[in-house]
Amino acid sequence: MSVSDEEAYREAVRAGNFMAMRRAAYTRPEKSAKLGRLGEIVREAGENGQKTVVFSYFKDVLGMVGEALAGGVPVHGPLTGGVPSVRRQQVVDDFAAVPGPAVLLAQIQAGGTGLNMQAASVVVICEPQIKPTLVGAGRAVSCRDSDSAGGTENSTSQVTPPPHVSSTVGETGARDPEV
């Protein structure tokens, strides 16, 4: 966690704003250790020819991630609740059709259920989730959290994934009417 990430988190705690706490590491993208780690994960996946799905609960976080990843592997989405379901599947199909590495950005509620995303081998959850969510579809999936060593989320993300999901950090979604 960068000094900037920690300052943003402490400000959110002082304000009593739980949703701001969850996305504090993205408050100052240019100084975000978490955004840097996400770039590393995507780069490593790309070097191995793998596709990556990046989930966030927050649309603004997906926007920052999209900007940070621009110019690298092809980025698709974001899939949000505002995208009609037929269009969502078309975005997923376009992502799957890319030969080699690519990234799909998705709000966890919009992209986490009802879509066929079998093309991805790496899944990144941008911030702690509250409601348990299943990731994976009957084959090995690497589920990654972009949390940096010593980050504030370590204590909130110690959830054991299903047996078919390999995970460096477990994951869990919550509802925020502001999103």
C-alpha positions as CSV (number, residue, x, y, z in Angstrom):
1,M,0.0,0.0,0.0
2,S,1.4,3.4,-0.9
3,V,1.4,6.3,1.5
4,S,-1.3,7.9,-0.7
5,D,-3.5,4.8,-0.5
6,E,-3.2,4.8,3.3
7,E,-4.0,8.5,3.6
8,A,-7.1,8.0,1.4
9,Y,-8.2,5.0,3.5
10,R,-7.7,6.9,6.8
11,E,-9.7,9.8,5.4
12,A,-12.6,7.5,4.5
13,V,-12.4,5.9,8.0
14,R,-12.6,9.3,9.7
15,A,-15.6,10.2,7.5
16,G,-17.3,6.8,8.4
17,N,-17.7,6.1,4.7
18,F,-17.5,2.4,4.2
19,M,-17.8,2.5,0.4
20,A,-15.0,5.1,0.2
21,M,-12.9,2.7,2.4
22,R,-13.4,-0.1,-0.1
23,R,-12.1,2.0,-3.0
24,A,-9.6,4.2,-1.2
25,A,-6.6,2.7,-3.1
26,Y,-8.1,4.2,-6.3
27,T,-8.7,7.7,-5.0
28,R,-5.3,8.9,-6.4
29,P,-4.7,6.6,-9.4
30,E,-1.3,8.1,-10.2
31,K,0.0,7.0,-6.8
32,S,-2.0,3.8,-6.4
33,A,0.1,0.7,-5.4
34,K,-3.0,-1.4,-6.1
35,L,-3.4,0.0,-9.7
36,G,0.3,-0.7,-10.2
37,R,-0.1,-4.3,-9.0
38,L,-3.2,-4.7,-11.3
39,G,-1.0,-3.7,-14.2
40,E,1.6,-6.3,-13.2
41,I,-1.0,-9.1,-13.0
42,V,-2.5,-8.2,-16.5
43,R,1.0,-8.0,-17.9
44,E,2.0,-11.4,-16.5
45,A,-1.2,-12.9,-17.8
46,G,-0.6,-11.4,-21.2
47,E,3.0,-12.8,-21.3
48,N,1.4,-16.2,-20.8
49,G,-1.2,-15.6,-23.5
50,Q,-4.0,-15.5,-21.0
51,K,-7.1,-13.4,-20.9
52,T,-8.1,-11.4,-17.7
53,V,-11.4,-10.3,-16.3
54,V,-11.2,-7.4,-13.9
55,F,-14.2,-7.0,-11.6
56,S,-15.1,-4.0,-9.5
57,Y,-18.3,-3.0,-7.7
58,F,-17.7,0.6,-8.7
59,K,-18.0,2.1,-12.1
60,D,-15.5,4.9,-11.4
61,V,-12.9,2.3,-10.4
62,L,-13.5,0.4,-13.7
63,G,-12.9,3.8,-15.5
64,M,-9.6,4.3,-13.8
65,V,-8.5,0.7,-14.5
66,G,-9.4,1.1,-18.2
67,E,-7.4,4.3,-18.4
68,A,-4.4,2.7,-16.6
69,L,-4.5,-0.3,-19.0
70,A,-5.0,1.7,-22.2
71,G,-2.2,1.1,-24.7
72,G,-1.5,-2.5,-23.6
73,V,-3.5,-5.5,-24.4
74,P,-7.0,-5.0,-25.9
75,V,-9.5,-3.8,-23.2
76,H,-13.2,-4.6,-23.5
77,G,-16.1,-3.1,-21.5
78,P,-16.9,-2.0,-19.0
79,L,-19.9,-4.2,-18.5
80,T,-22.2,-2.3,-16.1
81,G,-25.8,-2.5,-15.0
82,G,-26.6,0.2,-17.7
83,V,-25.5,-2.1,-20.5
84,P,-28.5,-4.2,-21.8
85,S,-28.0,-8.0,-21.3
86,V,-27.8,-8.8,-25.0
87,R,-25.1,-6.2,-25.5
88,R,-23.2,-7.5,-22.4
89,Q,-23.0,-11.0,-24.0
90,Q,-21.8,-9.4,-27.2
91,V,-19.0,-7.6,-25.4
92,V,-18.0,-10.9,-23.7
93,D,-18.1,-12.7,-27.1
94,D,-15.9,-10.0,-28.6
95,F,-13.4,-10.4,-25.7
96,A,-13.4,-14.2,-26.2
97,A,-12.8,-13.8,-29.9
98,V,-9.5,-11.9,-29.4
99,P,-6.6,-14.2,-30.3
100,G,-4.3,-14.1,-27.3
101,P,-4.4,-11.8,-24.3
102,A,-7.2,-9.3,-23.6
103,V,-8.9,-7.7,-20.6
104,L,-12.6,-7.5,-19.8
105,L,-13.7,-4.9,-17.3
106,A,-17.0,-5.7,-15.5
107,Q,-19.0,-4.4,-12.6
108,I,-19.3,-7.5,-10.3
109,Q,-23.1,-7.5,-10.3
110,A,-23.4,-7.0,-14.1
111,G,-20.7,-9.4,-15.2
112,G,-20.7,-11.9,-12.4
113,T,-23.9,-13.7,-13.2
114,G,-25.6,-15.0,-16.3
115,L,-22.8,-14.5,-18.8
116,N,-20.6,-17.0,-20.4
117,M,-17.0,-15.9,-19.7
118,Q,-15.1,-19.1,-20.2
119,A,-12.3,-17.4,-22.2
120,A,-10.6,-15.8,-19.1
121,S,-8.0,-17.7,-17.1
122,V,-7.2,-14.8,-14.6
123,V,-9.8,-13.0,-12.5
124,V,-9.0,-9.8,-10.5
125,I,-11.3,-8.4,-7.9
126,C,-10.4,-4.7,-7.4
127,E,-11.7,-4.2,-3.9
128,P,-13.1,-6.2,-0.9
129,Q,-16.5,-7.7,-1.6
130,I,-19.0,-8.3,1.1
131,K,-21.4,-10.9,-0.3
132,P,-19.8,-14.2,-1.4
133,T,-19.6,-14.6,-5.1
134,L,-18.6,-17.7,-7.1
135,V,-15.8,-17.3,-9.7
136,G,-15.0,-20.0,-12.1
137,A,-16.8,-22.5,-14.3
138,G,-15.6,-26.0,-13.9
139,R,-12.0,-25.4,-14.8
140,A,-9.0,-23.9,-13.1
141,V,-9.2,-20.1,-12.8
142,S,-6.6,-17.9,-11.2
143,C,-8.5,-15.5,-8.9
144,R,-6.3,-12.5,-8.0
145,D,-6.9,-9.5,-5.8
146,S,-4.8,-6.5,-6.6
147,D,-4.1,-5.9,-2.9
148,S,-0.5,-5.2,-2.2
149,A,1.4,-6.8,0.6
150,G,0.4,-5.3,4.0
151,G,-2.7,-3.7,2.5
152,T,-5.7,-2.8,4.6
153,E,-7.8,-5.4,2.8
154,N,-5.8,-8.5,4.0
155,S,-8.1,-8.9,7.0
156,T,-11.3,-8.6,5.0
157,S,-10.4,-10.9,2.2
158,Q,-9.5,-14.2,3.9
159,V,-12.3,-16.2,2.3
160,T,-11.5,-19.7,1.0
161,P,-12.4,-20.0,-2.7
162,P,-14.3,-23.0,-4.2
163,P,-12.0,-26.0,-4.9
164,H,-11.7,-25.4,-8.6
165,V,-10.5,-21.8,-8.1
166,S,-6.9,-21.2,-7.4
167,S,-6.5,-18.0,-5.5
168,T,-3.8,-15.8,-4.0
169,V,-6.4,-13.9,-2.1
170,G,-10.0,-15.0,-1.6
171,E,-12.8,-12.8,-2.7
172,T,-16.4,-12.1,-1.8
173,G,-20.2,-8.3,-3.6
174,A,-22.2,-5.7,-1.8
175,R,-25.0,-3.3,-2.8
176,D,-24.3,0.4,-2.9
177,P,-27.2,2.6,-4.1
178,E,-24.7,5.4,-5.0
179,V,-23.0,3.3,-7.7
